[in-house]
């Protein structure tokens, strides 16, 4: 088992709990589809947890976080993050189609 796997598993359970809470605030007729997706996500995440625990029996726990971020491209990450924020800000102003075209043209260049 790698530490990055454990981080992803815990993060996915937290995200599922957050969205389950907000899904239950919706009207009952609107809860079906999001709950089905969340149940599927929890099942897949649990399968990943079981596989990781199964692999832990044969291998040691490895800390691979330094390896994962060794090739981190900060300029690329922050430019895409800025593009996403601008996309969300410009969506109500320019509309979906115009803003999406500008976003895609900016991200692909």
Long-range contacts (C-beta under 8 A, 24 or more apart in sequence): 1-52, 1-53, 1-55, 1-56, 1-59, 1-61, 1-62, 2-61, 2-62, 2-63, 2-64, 3-61, 3-62, 3-63, 3-64, 3-65, 4-64, 4-65, 4-68, 5-48, 5-52, 6-52, 7-65, 8-48, 9-45, 9-48, 9-49, 9-52, 12-41, 12-45, 13-42, 13-45, 16-41, 16-42, 16-45, 80-107, 83-107
